[in-house]
Amino acid sequence: DRVAFITGGAGGIGEALGRQLLEKGCKVCLVDIQADLGNTITKKLQDQFGKSNVLFVKCDVTSDKEFEDAYNTCEKQLGKITILCNNAGVFAKDYRRSMDINFGAIVRGTDLALKRMGKHNGGEGGFIVNTASTLGACTAPFTPMYAATKAAVIHYTRCMGHEFHYDYNGVQMNSVCPTAVDTSLTNLEGMKRGSLNRFTDKLLEDSLDTFPRLKPKEVAEGILQVLEDHKPGASLVVEVGVKPFYMTPSLLTEYS
């Protein structure tokens, strides 16, 4: 059985992804700092899919120790992790918080997973999927810090997921880049947490209702797609009303 470890699992994309992986026969560990919400969601999934198939672990993904402890707890109770979904994210004005959650936690999780999964380290290979955003590939004046962290996720994944690395470690690494998703992160209050200043606050107030929203389930389906497609390093774009497509990386066109 495959075992999936999903950060940012207490709702939104993480919850939807957990459900879809369970439907495909995986065991799932949901990880989040929001313990009450995480436990509620986990209980609901356990009732449907069985208590032995779903686990929740409270974890601050900015802590090396907590991340590794959560990883160890998952492997002890569910078995060896074969899918890591680095999905935790935040809108925040503070650049340290933005970088440490949106990008630092992805590096933290990737380093740990490669040590455990990597064939070069005696592992059996596996998958790492990083939740990025289309804001990391376009101009986003209202939230430059968030956009910059997601750009870092896309390019880090391209580099670490390159076939050069895949050939020796056997870990397929991808990013998924959704447009706005219908979660608490993208309502007006949530987005203002990462808005640059009062001018960009006004921009959001005037325009946010015009943004089309993806359902978390649609993003989860995109993540399942990259698990099935063999495109190491590639970034899948998920937009409203458009068939998901792979972003052309840098100046190259091998995924276009």
Disulfide bonds with the S-S distance in Angstrom:
none
